[in-house]
Amino acid sequence: MSIADNIKNLNKEIKLSKAKLVAVSKTKPAEDLQEAYDAGQRIFGENMVQELVEKYEKLPKDIQWHLIGHLQTNKVKYIAPFISLIESVDSLKLLQEINKQAEKNKRVIDCLLQVYIADEETKFGLSYDELIELLRSDEYTALKNIRVVGLMGIATNTDNEKQINDEFHELRVLFDGIKVSFFRKDEFFKELSMGMSSDYKIALEQGSTMIRVGSTIFGQRVIKHFKNN
Ligand SMILES: *Cc1c(COP(=O)(O)O)cnc(C)c1O
């Protein structure tokens, strides 16, 4: 099936849940993204800063770009002028740098805090304790040029659907608790990014508002040894 067909089918599937579809286009050529764009797709996710910037320069300017991979503080400046959402914030230090670069660009940058939910050592993210410590800190409260609009998580890469379901469920419960404790009056805190090609159906059942789907749209990726996938 074509990229356009894959997007159409996914949109049909997620329609009831009203979740957003992030087309994860890492490693794919700009032509593939253009094809998705022509089929109506406007949100794209990339995990490498340099690749994201190159594609941003080549492709239509109404695309909303999401960074979904581990971000080094020294690279924030390259995406700060245009990034729509940084989904993978995993430290206060990074959040402070995003705030600084956002201020330089006279804008507010939306972020998700990435929470570690998987039973694997390779996944980035904050533990529950670290998440709460961050949100309680004075350093965080002082940041005026970032906005935390929700949480992101990656489930364990396993065939065990019950385990994946449990991990997404836990993240959902955590999200609800964080909402009540820290963002009760903030309507913008509403995004729960969870689910990829192999597990987005389970994620939608657990209340995902944003699924990040790559191979189901664009086909399998050629294996490259990126540090974070
Ligand atoms: C690559 C990636 C995805 C998409 O993976 P697929 O299995 O191709 O759908 C989603 N989220 C993150 C963080 C990724 O790195």
The ligand as an SDF file (V2000), in Angstrom:
LIG
                    3D

 15 15  0  0  0  0  0  0  0  0999 V2000
   11.2290    5.3690   15.7620 C   0  0  0  0  0  0  0  0  0  0  0  0
   10.3270    5.8270   16.8380 C   0  0  0  0  0  0  0  0  0  0  0  0
    8.9370    5.6500   16.7280 C   0  0  0  0  0  0  0  0  0  0  0  0
    8.2470    4.9730   15.5610 C   0  0  0  0  0  0  0  0  0  0  0  0
    8.5660    3.6180   15.4870 O   0  0  0  0  0  0  0  0  0  0  0  0
    7.7740    2.6160   14.4930 P   0  0  0  0  0  0  0  0  0  0  0  0
    7.9260    1.3050   15.1430 O   0  0  0  0  0  0  0  0  0  0  0  0
    8.4730    2.6900   13.1780 O   0  0  0  0  0  0  0  0  0  0  0  0
    6.3760    3.0710   14.4090 O   0  0  0  0  0  0  0  0  0  0  0  0
    8.1480    6.1570   17.7540 C   0  0  0  0  0  0  0  0  0  0  0  0
    8.6880    6.7730   18.8230 N   0  0  0  0  0  0  0  0  0  0  0  0
   10.0100    6.9390   18.9590 C   0  0  0  0  0  0  0  0  0  0  0  0
   10.5270    7.6290   20.1620 C   0  0  0  0  0  0  0  0  0  0  0  0
   10.8770    6.4740   17.9750 C   0  0  0  0  0  0  0  0  0  0  0  0
   12.1980    6.6470   18.1230 O   0  0  0  0  0  0  0  0  0  0  0  0
  1  2  1  0
  2  3  1  0
  2 14  2  0
  3  4  1  0
  3 10  2  0
  4  5  1  0
  5  6  1  0
  6  7  2  0
  6  8  1  0
  6  9  1  0
 10 11  1  0
 11 12  2  0
 12 13  1  0
 12 14  1  0
 14 15  1  0
M  END
$$$$
